[in-house]
Amino acid sequence: MTKTKIMVVEDEGIIATDIKMALQSAGYHVCAVVSTGEKAITLAETEKPELIIMDVKLAGKLDGIEAGNEIRSRFNIPFIYLTAHSDAPLLDKMCKNRPFIYFKKPFNEMDLLSTIESIVKNKSILDE
């Protein structure tokens, strides 16, 4: 059995490292850690992750919502949003992009890992 490939898109280095370490400890393969939406789109095509964890506010020209929209339309890769913001317009914009779920920062690591496990299991059932 191969490890699930996950990309982390987070422009805060400490948070990105914490997520990467938690994922690796749980047995996932982190195929890339990037800080911009543009790089996320490029690597989604070449790395072909099975799931993306994406911050909403990113460095670069594209925010996480715009990058997520592009990734979903081009590659149909599921993703989880992370955000420190929860105002109504932002939540509405996120929900239109149909992420599997979003977590408000700071988030509980065990909740994130159990959600990832659920997505991975459901995706494997759908792929059968």
RONUDREN-668112 format. One record per residue: x, z, y of N, C-alpha, C, O in turn; residue in one letter. Coordinates in Angstrom, 1 decimal, decimal comma, m for minus. Layout:
BEGIN
SITE | n.xx | n.zz | n.yy | ca.xx | ca.zz | ca.yy | c.xx | c.zz | c.yy | o.xx | o.zz | o.yy | residu
SITE | X | Z | Y | X | Z | Y | X | Z | Y | X | Z | Y | a
...
// end
This chain:
BEGIN
SITE | n.xx | n.zz | n.yy | ca.xx | ca.zz | ca.yy | c.xx | c.zz | c.yy | o.xx | o.zz | o.yy | residu
SITE | 0,8 | 0,0 | m1,2 | 0,0 | 0,0 | 0,0 | 0,9 | 0,0 | 1,2 | 1,8 | 0,8 | 1,3 | m
SITE | 0,6 | m0,9 | 2,2 | 1,3 | m0,9 | 3,4 | 0,8 | 0,0 | 4,5 | m0,4 | 0,4 | 4,5 | t
SITE | 1,6 | 0,4 | 5,4 | 1,2 | 1,3 | 6,4 | 0,5 | 0,5 | 7,5 | 0,8 | m0,7 | 7,8 | k
SITE | m0,5 | 1,1 | 8,1 | m1,3 | 0,5 | 9,1 | m0,4 | 0,4 | 10,4 | 0,3 | 1,3 | 10,8 | t
SITE | m0,4 | m0,9 | 11,0 | 0,4 | m1,2 | 12,2 | m0,4 | m0,8 | 13,4 | m1,6 | m1,3 | 13,6 | k
SITE | 0,1 | 0,0 | 14,2 | m0,6 | 0,4 | 15,5 | 0,4 | 0,2 | 16,7 | 1,6 | 0,5 | 16,6 | i
SITE | m0,2 | m0,4 | 17,7 | 0,5 | m0,5 | 19,0 | 0,0 | 0,5 | 20,0 | m1,1 | 0,8 | 20,0 | m
SITE | 1,0 | 1,1 | 20,7 | 0,7 | 2,1 | 21,7 | 0,9 | 1,4 | 23,1 | 2,0 | 0,9 | 23,3 | v
SITE | m0,1 | 1,5 | 24,0 | 0,1 | 0,9 | 25,3 | m0,2 | 2,1 | 26,3 | m1,3 | 2,4 | 26,5 | v
SITE | 0,9 | 2,6 | 26,8 | 0,9 | 3,8 | 27,7 | 2,1 | 3,7 | 28,6 | 3,2 | 3,6 | 28,2 | e
SITE | 1,8 | 3,9 | 29,9 | 2,9 | 3,8 | 30,9 | 3,5 | 5,2 | 31,2 | 4,5 | 5,2 | 32,0 | d
SITE | 3,0 | 6,2 | 30,7 | 3,6 | 7,5 | 30,9 | 4,5 | 7,8 | 29,6 | 4,0 | 8,0 | 28,5 | e
SITE | 5,8 | 7,8 | 29,8 | 6,8 | 7,9 | 28,7 | 6,6 | 9,0 | 27,8 | 6,7 | 8,9 | 26,6 | g
SITE | 6,4 | 10,2 | 28,3 | 6,2 | 11,4 | 27,5 | 5,0 | 11,3 | 26,6 | 5,0 | 11,6 | 25,4 | i
SITE | 3,9 | 10,8 | 27,2 | 2,7 | 10,7 | 26,4 | 2,9 | 9,6 | 25,3 | 2,4 | 9,8 | 24,2 | i
SITE | 3,5 | 8,5 | 25,7 | 3,7 | 7,4 | 24,7 | 4,6 | 7,9 | 23,6 | 4,3 | 7,6 | 22,4 | a
SITE | 5,6 | 8,7 | 23,9 | 6,5 | 9,2 | 22,8 | 5,7 | 10,2 | 21,9 | 5,9 | 10,2 | 20,7 | t
SITE | 4,9 | 11,1 | 22,5 | 4,1 | 12,0 | 21,8 | 3,1 | 11,3 | 20,8 | 3,0 | 11,7 | 19,6 | d
SITE | 2,5 | 10,3 | 21,3 | 1,6 | 9,5 | 20,5 | 2,3 | 8,9 | 19,3 | 1,9 | 8,9 | 18,2 | i
SITE | 3,4 | 8,2 | 19,6 | 4,2 | 7,5 | 18,6 | 4,7 | 8,5 | 17,5 | 4,6 | 8,2 | 16,4 | k
SITE | 5,2 | 9,7 | 17,9 | 5,6 | 10,7 | 17,0 | 4,5 | 11,2 | 16,1 | 4,6 | 11,3 | 14,9 | m
SITE | 3,3 | 11,4 | 16,7 | 2,1 | 11,9 | 15,9 | 1,7 | 10,8 | 14,9 | 1,4 | 11,1 | 13,8 | a
SITE | 1,7 | 9,6 | 15,3 | 1,3 | 8,5 | 14,4 | 2,3 | 8,3 | 13,3 | 1,9 | 8,2 | 12,1 | l
SITE | 3,6 | 8,4 | 13,6 | 4,6 | 8,2 | 12,5 | 4,5 | 9,4 | 11,6 | 4,6 | 9,2 | 10,4 | q
SITE | 4,3 | 10,6 | 12,1 | 4,2 | 11,8 | 11,2 | 3,0 | 11,7 | 10,3 | 3,0 | 12,2 | 9,2 | s
SITE | 1,9 | 11,0 | 10,8 | 0,7 | 10,8 | 10,0 | 0,8 | 9,6 | 9,0 | m0,1 | 9,3 | 8,3 | a
SITE | 2,0 | 8,9 | 9,0 | 2,2 | 7,8 | 8,1 | 1,9 | 6,5 | 8,6 | 1,8 | 5,5 | 7,8 | g
SITE | 1,6 | 6,3 | 9,9 | 1,3 | 5,0 | 10,4 | 2,6 | 4,3 | 10,9 | 3,6 | 5,0 | 11,2 | y
SITE | 2,6 | 3,0 | 11,0 | 3,7 | 2,2 | 11,5 | 3,4 | 1,9 | 12,9 | 2,5 | 1,1 | 13,2 | h
SITE | 4,2 | 2,4 | 13,8 | 4,1 | 2,0 | 15,2 | 4,9 | 0,8 | 15,5 | 6,1 | 0,8 | 15,5 | v
SITE | 4,2 | m0,4 | 15,6 | 4,9 | m1,7 | 15,7 | 5,5 | m1,9 | 17,1 | 6,4 | m2,7 | 17,3 | c
SITE | 4,9 | m1,2 | 18,1 | 5,4 | m1,4 | 19,5 | 4,8 | m0,3 | 20,4 | 3,7 | 0,2 | 20,2 | a
SITE | 5,6 | 0,0 | 21,4 | 5,2 | 0,9 | 22,5 | 5,5 | 0,2 | 23,7 | 6,7 | m0,1 | 24,0 | v
SITE | 4,5 | m0,1 | 24,5 | 4,6 | m0,9 | 25,8 | 3,9 | m0,2 | 26,9 | 3,0 | 0,6 | 26,7 | v
SITE | 4,3 | m0,6 | 28,1 | 3,7 | 0,1 | 29,3 | 2,9 | m0,8 | 30,2 | 2,4 | m0,3 | 31,2 | s
SITE | 2,8 | m2,1 | 29,8 | 1,9 | m3,0 | 30,7 | 0,9 | m3,7 | 29,8 | 1,2 | m4,0 | 28,6 | t
SITE | m0,1 | m4,1 | 30,5 | m1,2 | m4,9 | 29,8 | m0,6 | m6,3 | 29,4 | m1,0 | m6,8 | 28,3 | g
SITE | 0,2 | m6,9 | 30,2 | 0,8 | m8,2 | 30,0 | 1,6 | m8,2 | 28,7 | 1,5 | m9,1 | 27,8 | e
SITE | 2,4 | m7,1 | 28,5 | 3,3 | m7,0 | 27,3 | 2,4 | m6,7 | 26,1 | 2,7 | m7,2 | 25,0 | k
SITE | 1,4 | m6,0 | 26,3 | 0,5 | m5,7 | 25,2 | m0,2 | m7,0 | 24,6 | m0,3 | m7,1 | 23,4 | a
SITE | m0,6 | m7,9 | 25,5 | m1,2 | m9,1 | 25,1 | m0,2 | m10,0 | 24,3 | m0,5 | m10,5 | 23,3 | i
SITE | 1,0 | m10,1 | 24,9 | 2,1 | m10,8 | 24,2 | 2,4 | m10,3 | 22,8 | 2,5 | m11,1 | 21,9 | t
SITE | 2,6 | m9,0 | 22,7 | 2,9 | m8,4 | 21,4 | 1,8 | m8,3 | 20,5 | 2,0 | m8,3 | 19,3 | l
SITE | 0,5 | m8,3 | 21,0 | m0,6 | m8,4 | 20,1 | m0,6 | m9,7 | 19,3 | m0,9 | m9,7 | 18,1 | a
SITE | m0,1 | m10,7 | 19,9 | m0,1 | m12,0 | 19,3 | 1,1 | m12,1 | 18,3 | 0,9 | m12,6 | 17,1 | e
SITE | 2,2 | m11,5 | 18,6 | 3,4 | m11,6 | 17,7 | 3,5 | m10,5 | 16,7 | 3,8 | m10,8 | 15,5 | t
SITE | 3,1 | m9,3 | 17,0 | 3,2 | m8,2 | 16,1 | 1,9 | m8,0 | 15,2 | 2,0 | m7,5 | 14,1 | e
SITE | 0,8 | m8,5 | 15,7 | m0,5 | m8,5 | 15,0 | m0,8 | m7,0 | 14,5 | m1,0 | m6,8 | 13,3 | k
SITE | m0,9 | m6,1 | 15,4 | m1,3 | m4,7 | 15,0 | m2,7 | m4,7 | 14,5 | m3,5 | m5,6 | 14,9 | p
SITE | m3,0 | m3,7 | 13,7 | m4,3 | m3,5 | 13,2 | m5,2 | m2,7 | 14,1 | m6,4 | m2,7 | 13,9 | e
SITE | m4,6 | m2,0 | 15,0 | m5,2 | m1,1 | 16,0 | m4,3 | m0,9 | 17,2 | m3,1 | m0,9 | 17,1 | l
SITE | m5,0 | m0,8 | 18,3 | m4,2 | m0,5 | 19,6 | m4,8 | 0,7 | 20,2 | m6,0 | 0,9 | 20,4 | i
SITE | m3,9 | 1,6 | 20,7 | m4,2 | 2,7 | 21,5 | m3,8 | 2,4 | 22,9 | m2,6 | 2,2 | 23,1 | i
SITE | m4,7 | 2,3 | 23,8 | m4,4 | 1,8 | 25,1 | m4,9 | 2,7 | 26,3 | m6,1 | 3,1 | 26,3 | m
SITE | m4,0 | 3,0 | 27,2 | m4,3 | 3,7 | 28,4 | m5,1 | 2,8 | 29,3 | m4,9 | 1,6 | 29,3 | d
SITE | m6,0 | 3,3 | 30,1 | m6,8 | 2,5 | 31,0 | m6,0 | 2,1 | 32,2 | m6,1 | 1,0 | 32,6 | v
SITE | m5,3 | 3,0 | 32,8 | m4,5 | 2,8 | 34,0 | m3,1 | 2,5 | 33,5 | m2,4 | 3,3 | 32,9 | k
SITE | m2,6 | 1,3 | 33,8 | m1,3 | 0,9 | 33,4 | m0,4 | 0,3 | 34,5 | m1,0 | m0,1 | 35,6 | l
SITE | 0,9 | 0,3 | 34,3 | 1,8 | m0,4 | 35,2 | 1,5 | m1,9 | 35,1 | 1,0 | m2,3 | 34,1 | a
SITE | 1,9 | m2,7 | 36,1 | 1,7 | m4,1 | 36,0 | 0,5 | m4,6 | 36,6 | m0,3 | m3,8 | 37,2 | g
SITE | 0,2 | m5,9 | 36,5 | m0,9 | m6,5 | 37,1 | m2,3 | m6,3 | 36,4 | m3,3 | m6,2 | 37,1 | k
SITE | m2,2 | m6,1 | 35,1 | m3,5 | m5,9 | 34,3 | m3,6 | m4,5 | 34,0 | m2,7 | m3,8 | 33,6 | l
SITE | m4,8 | m3,9 | 34,2 | m5,1 | m2,6 | 33,7 | m5,4 | m2,7 | 32,2 | m5,5 | m3,7 | 31,7 | d
SITE | m5,6 | m1,5 | 31,6 | m5,9 | m1,5 | 30,2 | m7,2 | m2,1 | 29,8 | m7,3 | m2,7 | 28,7 | g
SITE | m8,2 | m2,0 | 30,7 | m9,5 | m2,6 | 30,4 | m9,4 | m4,2 | 30,4 | m9,9 | m4,8 | 29,5 | i
SITE | m8,7 | m4,7 | 31,4 | m8,5 | m6,2 | 31,4 | m7,7 | m6,6 | 30,2 | m8,0 | m7,7 | 29,6 | e
SITE | m6,6 | m5,9 | 29,9 | m5,8 | m6,3 | 28,7 | m6,6 | m6,2 | 27,4 | m6,5 | m7,0 | 26,6 | a
SITE | m7,4 | m5,1 | 27,3 | m8,2 | m4,9 | 26,1 | m9,2 | m6,0 | 26,0 | m9,5 | m6,5 | 24,9 | g
SITE | m9,8 | m6,5 | 27,1 | m10,8 | m7,6 | 27,0 | m10,1 | m8,9 | 26,5 | m10,6 | m9,6 | 25,7 | n
SITE | m8,9 | m9,1 | 27,0 | m8,2 | m10,3 | 26,6 | m7,8 | m10,2 | 25,1 | m7,9 | m11,2 | 24,4 | e
SITE | m7,3 | m9,1 | 24,7 | m6,9 | m8,9 | 23,3 | m8,1 | m9,0 | 22,4 | m8,0 | m9,6 | 21,3 | i
SITE | m9,2 | m8,4 | 22,8 | m10,4 | m8,5 | 21,9 | m10,9 | m10,0 | 21,8 | m11,2 | m10,4 | 20,7 | r
SITE | m10,9 | m10,7 | 22,9 | m11,4 | m12,1 | 22,9 | m10,5 | m13,0 | 22,1 | m10,9 | m13,9 | 21,4 | s
SITE | m9,2 | m12,8 | 22,2 | m8,2 | m13,7 | 21,6 | m7,9 | m13,3 | 20,1 | m7,7 | m14,2 | 19,3 | r
SITE | m7,8 | m12,0 | 19,8 | m7,3 | m11,5 | 18,5 | m8,2 | m10,6 | 17,8 | m8,0 | m10,4 | 16,6 | f
SITE | m9,3 | m10,2 | 18,4 | m10,3 | m9,3 | 17,8 | m9,6 | m8,1 | 17,1 | m10,0 | m7,7 | 16,0 | n
SITE | m8,7 | m7,4 | 17,8 | m8,0 | m6,2 | 17,3 | m8,8 | m5,0 | 17,9 | m9,0 | m5,0 | 19,1 | i
SITE | m9,2 | m4,1 | 17,1 | m9,9 | m2,9 | 17,6 | m8,9 | m2,0 | 18,4 | m7,7 | m2,0 | 18,2 | p
SITE | m9,5 | m1,3 | 19,3 | m8,6 | m0,4 | 20,2 | m9,4 | 0,9 | 20,6 | m10,6 | 0,9 | 20,5 | f
SITE | m8,6 | 1,8 | 20,9 | m9,0 | 3,1 | 21,4 | m8,5 | 3,3 | 22,8 | m7,3 | 3,1 | 23,0 | i
SITE | m9,3 | 3,6 | 23,8 | m8,9 | 3,8 | 25,1 | m8,5 | 5,3 | 25,3 | m9,0 | 6,2 | 24,7 | y
SITE | m7,5 | 5,5 | 26,2 | m7,1 | 6,8 | 26,7 | m7,3 | 6,7 | 28,2 | m6,9 | 5,8 | 28,8 | l
SITE | m7,8 | 7,8 | 28,8 | m8,0 | 7,8 | 30,2 | m8,0 | 9,2 | 30,8 | m8,4 | 10,2 | 30,1 | t
SITE | m7,4 | 9,4 | 31,9 | m7,5 | 10,7 | 32,6 | m8,6 | 10,7 | 33,6 | m8,9 | 11,7 | 34,3 | a
SITE | m9,3 | 9,5 | 33,7 | m10,4 | 9,4 | 34,6 | m11,8 | 9,3 | 33,9 | m11,8 | 8,8 | 32,8 | h
SITE | m12,8 | 9,7 | 34,5 | m14,1 | 9,7 | 33,9 | m15,3 | 9,4 | 34,9 | m16,4 | 9,8 | 34,6 | s
SITE | m15,0 | 8,7 | 35,9 | m16,0 | 8,3 | 36,9 | m16,9 | 7,3 | 36,3 | m16,5 | 6,5 | 35,4 | d
SITE | m18,2 | 7,2 | 36,7 | m19,2 | 6,4 | 36,1 | m18,8 | 4,9 | 36,1 | m19,0 | 4,2 | 35,1 | a
SITE | m18,3 | 4,3 | 37,2 | m18,0 | 2,9 | 37,2 | m16,9 | 2,5 | 36,2 | m17,0 | 1,5 | 35,5 | p
SITE | m15,9 | 3,4 | 36,1 | m14,9 | 3,2 | 35,1 | m15,4 | 3,3 | 33,7 | m15,1 | 2,4 | 32,8 | l
SITE | m16,2 | 4,3 | 33,4 | m16,8 | 4,4 | 32,0 | m17,7 | 3,2 | 31,7 | m17,7 | 2,7 | 30,6 | l
SITE | m18,4 | 2,7 | 32,7 | m19,3 | 1,5 | 32,5 | m18,4 | 0,3 | 32,2 | m18,7 | m0,5 | 31,3 | d
SITE | m17,3 | 0,1 | 32,9 | m16,4 | m1,0 | 32,7 | m15,8 | m0,9 | 31,3 | m15,6 | m1,9 | 30,6 | k
SITE | m15,4 | 0,3 | 30,9 | m14,8 | 0,5 | 29,6 | m15,8 | 0,2 | 28,5 | m15,5 | m0,6 | 27,5 | m
SITE | m17,0 | 0,6 | 28,6 | m18,0 | 0,4 | 27,6 | m18,4 | m1,0 | 27,4 | m18,7 | m1,4 | 26,3 | c
SITE | m18,3 | m1,8 | 28,5 | m18,6 | m3,2 | 28,4 | m17,6 | m3,9 | 27,5 | m17,9 | m5,0 | 26,9 | k
SITE | m16,4 | m3,3 | 27,4 | m15,3 | m3,9 | 26,6 | m15,4 | m3,5 | 25,1 | m14,6 | m4,0 | 24,3 | n
SITE | m16,3 | m2,7 | 24,8 | m16,6 | m2,3 | 23,4 | m15,4 | m1,7 | 22,6 | m15,0 | m2,2 | 21,6 | r
SITE | m14,7 | m0,7 | 23,2 | m13,7 | m0,1 | 22,4 | m14,4 | 0,7 | 21,3 | m15,6 | 1,0 | 21,4 | p
SITE | m13,7 | 1,1 | 20,3 | m14,3 | 1,9 | 19,2 | m14,6 | 3,3 | 19,8 | m15,6 | 3,9 | 19,5 | f
SITE | m13,8 | 3,8 | 20,7 | m14,0 | 5,1 | 21,3 | m13,0 | 5,2 | 22,4 | m12,0 | 4,5 | 22,5 | i
SITE | m13,2 | 6,2 | 23,3 | m12,2 | 6,6 | 24,3 | m12,0 | 8,1 | 24,2 | m12,9 | 8,8 | 23,9 | y
SITE | m10,8 | 8,5 | 24,6 | m10,4 | 9,9 | 24,7 | m10,0 | 10,2 | 26,1 | m9,2 | 9,4 | 26,7 | f
SITE | m10,4 | 11,3 | 26,6 | m10,0 | 11,7 | 27,9 | m8,8 | 12,6 | 27,8 | m8,7 | 13,4 | 26,9 | k
SITE | m7,8 | 12,3 | 28,6 | m6,5 | 13,0 | 28,6 | m6,8 | 14,4 | 29,3 | m7,5 | 14,4 | 30,3 | k
SITE | m6,1 | 15,4 | 28,9 | m5,4 | 15,5 | 27,6 | m6,3 | 15,5 | 26,4 | m7,4 | 16,0 | 26,5 | p
SITE | m5,9 | 14,9 | 25,4 | m6,7 | 14,8 | 24,2 | m6,2 | 15,6 | 23,0 | m5,0 | 16,0 | 23,1 | f
SITE | m7,0 | 15,9 | 22,1 | m6,6 | 16,6 | 20,9 | m6,0 | 15,7 | 19,9 | m6,7 | 14,7 | 19,4 | n
SITE | m4,8 | 15,9 | 19,5 | m4,1 | 15,0 | 18,6 | m4,8 | 14,9 | 17,2 | m4,9 | 13,8 | 16,7 | e
SITE | m5,4 | 16,0 | 16,7 | m6,1 | 15,9 | 15,4 | m7,3 | 15,0 | 15,5 | m7,7 | 14,3 | 14,6 | m
SITE | m8,0 | 15,1 | 16,7 | m9,2 | 14,3 | 16,9 | m8,8 | 12,8 | 16,9 | m9,5 | 12,0 | 16,3 | d
SITE | m7,7 | 12,5 | 17,6 | m7,2 | 11,1 | 17,7 | m6,9 | 10,6 | 16,3 | m7,3 | 9,5 | 15,9 | l
SITE | m6,1 | 11,4 | 15,5 | m5,7 | 11,0 | 14,2 | m6,9 | 10,8 | 13,2 | m6,9 | 9,8 | 12,5 | l
SITE | m7,9 | 11,7 | 13,3 | m9,1 | 11,5 | 12,4 | m9,9 | 10,3 | 12,8 | m10,5 | 9,6 | 12,0 | s
SITE | m9,9 | 10,0 | 14,1 | m10,7 | 8,8 | 14,6 | m9,9 | 7,5 | 14,1 | m10,6 | 6,6 | 13,6 | t
SITE | m8,6 | 7,5 | 14,2 | m7,8 | 6,4 | 13,7 | m8,1 | 6,2 | 12,2 | m8,3 | 5,1 | 11,7 | i
SITE | m8,1 | 7,3 | 11,4 | m8,3 | 7,2 | 10,0 | m9,7 | 6,6 | 9,7 | m9,8 | 5,8 | 8,8 | e
SITE | m10,6 | 7,0 | 10,4 | m12,0 | 6,5 | 10,3 | m12,1 | 5,0 | 10,6 | m12,7 | 4,2 | 9,8 | s
SITE | m11,4 | 4,6 | 11,6 | m11,4 | 3,1 | 12,0 | m10,7 | 2,3 | 10,9 | m11,2 | 1,3 | 10,5 | i
SITE | m9,5 | 2,8 | 10,4 | m8,8 | 2,2 | 9,4 | m9,6 | 2,0 | 8,1 | m9,6 | 1,0 | 7,5 | v
SITE | m10,3 | 3,1 | 7,7 | m11,1 | 3,1 | 6,5 | m12,2 | 2,1 | 6,6 | m12,5 | 1,3 | 5,7 | k
SITE | m12,9 | 2,2 | 7,8 | m14,1 | 1,3 | 8,0 | m13,7 | m0,2 | 8,1 | m14,4 | m1,1 | 7,6 | n
SITE | m12,5 | m0,4 | 8,7 | m12,0 | m1,8 | 8,8 | m11,7 | m2,3 | 7,4 | m11,9 | m3,5 | 7,1 | k
SITE | m11,1 | m1,5 | 6,5 | m10,7 | m2,0 | 5,2 | m11,9 | m2,2 | 4,3 | m11,9 | m3,1 | 3,5 | s
SITE | m13,0 | m1,5 | 4,6 | m14,3 | m1,7 | 3,9 | m14,8 | m3,1 | 4,3 | m15,3 | m3,8 | 3,5 | i
SITE | m14,8 | m3,3 | 5,6 | m15,3 | m4,6 | 6,2 | m14,5 | m5,8 | 5,7 | m15,1 | m6,9 | 5,6 | l
SITE | m13,2 | m5,6 | 5,5 | m12,3 | m6,7 | 5,1 | m12,5 | m7,0 | 3,6 | m12,0 | m8,1 | 3,2 | d
SITE | m13,1 | m6,2 | 2,8 | m13,2 | m6,4 | 1,4 | m14,1 | m7,6 | 1,1 | m14,3 | m7,9 | m0,1 | e
// end
